[in-house]
Amino acid sequence: MCLAVPGTILAVRGEDVLRTGTVSFGGVNKEANLAFVPEAKVGDYVLVHAGFAISIVDEAEAAETLEYFRQIGELGELGNKT
Protein backbone atom coordinates (compact mmCIF):
# COMPACT_ATOMS: atom_id res chain seq x y z
CA MET A 1 0.00 0.00 0.00
CA CYS A 2 1.20 3.51 -0.80
CA LEU A 3 0.52 6.53 1.38
CA ALA A 4 0.77 10.23 0.72
CA VAL A 5 1.26 12.37 3.81
CA PRO A 6 0.06 15.98 4.11
CA GLY A 7 2.51 18.67 5.12
CA THR A 8 2.91 22.44 5.07
CA ILE A 9 5.37 24.12 2.71
CA LEU A 10 7.85 26.23 4.72
CA ALA A 11 10.23 27.29 1.91
CA VAL A 12 10.49 27.00 -1.88
CA ARG A 13 13.65 26.92 -4.00
CA GLY A 14 14.47 26.44 -7.68
CA GLU A 15 12.31 26.33 -10.78
CA ASP A 16 10.52 23.84 -13.02
CA VAL A 17 11.66 20.22 -12.49
CA LEU A 18 14.34 21.39 -10.03
CA ARG A 19 11.75 23.12 -7.83
CA THR A 20 11.99 21.85 -4.25
CA GLY A 21 10.78 22.92 -0.86
CA THR A 22 11.00 22.30 2.83
CA VAL A 23 7.78 20.65 4.01
CA SER A 24 6.77 20.29 7.66
CA PHE A 25 5.03 17.10 8.75
CA GLY A 26 3.91 17.97 12.26
CA GLY A 27 7.26 19.50 13.17
CA VAL A 28 9.45 17.08 11.20
CA ASN A 29 10.90 18.96 8.22
CA LYS A 30 11.81 17.17 4.99
CA GLU A 31 12.77 18.22 1.49
CA ALA A 32 10.25 17.45 -1.26
CA ASN A 33 10.23 17.92 -5.03
CA LEU A 34 7.52 20.45 -5.99
CA ALA A 35 7.68 20.01 -9.78
CA PHE A 36 4.22 18.38 -9.92
CA VAL A 37 2.60 21.32 -8.10
CA PRO A 38 4.08 24.41 -9.78
CA GLU A 39 1.39 26.65 -8.28
CA ALA A 40 2.22 25.62 -4.68
CA LYS A 41 3.61 28.33 -2.43
CA VAL A 42 4.80 28.80 1.14
CA GLY A 43 1.94 28.08 3.55
CA ASP A 44 0.13 25.66 1.23
CA TYR A 45 -0.62 22.10 2.32
CA VAL A 46 0.56 19.39 -0.06
CA LEU A 47 0.32 15.61 -0.19
CA VAL A 48 3.82 14.12 -0.41
CA HIS A 49 4.50 10.61 -1.70
CA ALA A 50 8.02 9.19 -2.14
CA GLY A 51 9.56 12.66 -1.85
CA PHE A 52 7.26 14.30 -4.41
CA ALA A 53 4.42 16.70 -3.65
CA ILE A 54 1.62 15.29 -5.80
CA SER A 55 -1.26 17.66 -5.02
CA ILE A 56 -2.31 20.69 -3.03
CA VAL A 57 -4.95 20.12 -0.34
CA ASP A 58 -6.79 22.52 1.92
CA GLU A 59 -6.03 22.76 5.63
CA ALA A 60 -9.21 20.91 6.66
CA GLU A 61 -8.43 17.94 4.41
CA ALA A 62 -4.84 17.82 5.69
CA ALA A 63 -6.05 17.87 9.32
CA GLU A 64 -8.58 15.12 8.62
CA THR A 65 -5.94 12.90 7.01
CA LEU A 66 -3.51 13.44 9.89
CA GLU A 67 -6.30 12.54 12.34
CA TYR A 68 -6.86 9.26 10.47
CA PHE A 69 -3.14 8.49 10.73
CA ARG A 70 -3.27 9.23 14.47
CA GLN A 71 -6.25 6.89 14.89
CA ILE A 72 -4.54 4.12 12.92
CA GLY A 73 -1.48 4.48 15.14
CA GLU A 74 -3.61 4.10 18.24
CA LEU A 75 -5.31 1.03 16.82
CA GLY A 76 -1.92 -0.50 16.07
CA GLU A 77 -0.92 -0.01 19.70
CA LEU A 78 -3.98 -1.96 20.85
CA GLY A 79 -2.71 -5.05 19.02
CA ASN A 80 0.57 -4.91 20.97
CA LYS A 81 -1.06 -4.99 24.41
CA THR A 82 -1.36 -8.29 26.29
C-alpha positions as a Markdown table, in Angstrom:
| # | Residue | x | y | z |
|---|---|---|---|---|
| 1 | Met | 0.0 | 0.0 | 0.0 |
| 2 | Cys | 1.2 | 3.5 | -0.8 |
| 3 | Leu | 0.5 | 6.5 | 1.4 |
| 4 | Ala | 0.8 | 10.2 | 0.7 |
| 5 | Val | 1.3 | 12.4 | 3.8 |
| 6 | Pro | 0.1 | 16.0 | 4.1 |
| 7 | Gly | 2.5 | 18.7 | 5.1 |
| 8 | Thr | 2.9 | 22.4 | 5.1 |
| 9 | Ile | 5.4 | 24.1 | 2.7 |
| 10 | Leu | 7.8 | 26.2 | 4.7 |
| 11 | Ala | 10.2 | 27.3 | 1.9 |
| 12 | Val | 10.5 | 27.0 | -1.9 |
| 13 | Arg | 13.7 | 26.9 | -4.0 |
| 14 | Gly | 14.5 | 26.4 | -7.7 |
| 15 | Glu | 12.3 | 26.3 | -10.8 |
| 16 | Asp | 10.5 | 23.8 | -13.0 |
| 17 | Val | 11.7 | 20.2 | -12.5 |
| 18 | Leu | 14.3 | 21.4 | -10.0 |
| 19 | Arg | 11.8 | 23.1 | -7.8 |
| 20 | Thr | 12.0 | 21.9 | -4.3 |
| 21 | Gly | 10.8 | 22.9 | -0.9 |
| 22 | Thr | 11.0 | 22.3 | 2.8 |
| 23 | Val | 7.8 | 20.7 | 4.0 |
| 24 | Ser | 6.8 | 20.3 | 7.7 |
| 25 | Phe | 5.0 | 17.1 | 8.7 |
| 26 | Gly | 3.9 | 18.0 | 12.3 |
| 27 | Gly | 7.3 | 19.5 | 13.2 |
| 28 | Val | 9.5 | 17.1 | 11.2 |
| 29 | Asn | 10.9 | 19.0 | 8.2 |
| 30 | Lys | 11.8 | 17.2 | 5.0 |
| 31 | Glu | 12.8 | 18.2 | 1.5 |
| 32 | Ala | 10.3 | 17.4 | -1.3 |
| 33 | Asn | 10.2 | 17.9 | -5.0 |
| 34 | Leu | 7.5 | 20.4 | -6.0 |
| 35 | Ala | 7.7 | 20.0 | -9.8 |
| 36 | Phe | 4.2 | 18.4 | -9.9 |
| 37 | Val | 2.6 | 21.3 | -8.1 |
| 38 | Pro | 4.1 | 24.4 | -9.8 |
| 39 | Glu | 1.4 | 26.7 | -8.3 |
| 40 | Ala | 2.2 | 25.6 | -4.7 |
| 41 | Lys | 3.6 | 28.3 | -2.4 |
| 42 | Val | 4.8 | 28.8 | 1.1 |
| 43 | Gly | 1.9 | 28.1 | 3.5 |
| 44 | Asp | 0.1 | 25.7 | 1.2 |
| 45 | Tyr | -0.6 | 22.1 | 2.3 |
| 46 | Val | 0.6 | 19.4 | -0.1 |
| 47 | Leu | 0.3 | 15.6 | -0.2 |
| 48 | Val | 3.8 | 14.1 | -0.4 |
| 49 | His | 4.5 | 10.6 | -1.7 |
| 50 | Ala | 8.0 | 9.2 | -2.1 |
| 51 | Gly | 9.6 | 12.7 | -1.8 |
| 52 | Phe | 7.3 | 14.3 | -4.4 |
| 53 | Ala | 4.4 | 16.7 | -3.6 |
| 54 | Ile | 1.6 | 15.3 | -5.8 |
| 55 | Ser | -1.3 | 17.7 | -5.0 |
| 56 | Ile | -2.3 | 20.7 | -3.0 |
| 57 | Val | -5.0 | 20.1 | -0.3 |
| 58 | Asp | -6.8 | 22.5 | 1.9 |
| 59 | Glu | -6.0 | 22.8 | 5.6 |
| 60 | Ala | -9.2 | 20.9 | 6.7 |
| 61 | Glu | -8.4 | 17.9 | 4.4 |
| 62 | Ala | -4.8 | 17.8 | 5.7 |
| 63 | Ala | -6.0 | 17.9 | 9.3 |
| 64 | Glu | -8.6 | 15.1 | 8.6 |
| 65 | Thr | -5.9 | 12.9 | 7.0 |
| 66 | Leu | -3.5 | 13.4 | 9.9 |
| 67 | Glu | -6.3 | 12.5 | 12.3 |
| 68 | Tyr | -6.9 | 9.3 | 10.5 |
| 69 | Phe | -3.1 | 8.5 | 10.7 |
| 70 | Arg | -3.3 | 9.2 | 14.5 |
| 71 | Gln | -6.2 | 6.9 | 14.9 |
| 72 | Ile | -4.5 | 4.1 | 12.9 |
| 73 | Gly | -1.5 | 4.5 | 15.1 |
| 74 | Glu | -3.6 | 4.1 | 18.2 |
| 75 | Leu | -5.3 | 1.0 | 16.8 |
| 76 | Gly | -1.9 | -0.5 | 16.1 |
| 77 | Glu | -0.9 | 0.0 | 19.7 |
| 78 | Leu | -4.0 | -2.0 | 20.9 |
| 79 | Gly | -2.7 | -5.0 | 19.0 |
| 80 | Asn | 0.6 | -4.9 | 21.0 |
| 81 | Lys | -1.1 | -5.0 | 24.4 |
| 82 | Thr | -1.4 | -8.3 | 26.3 |
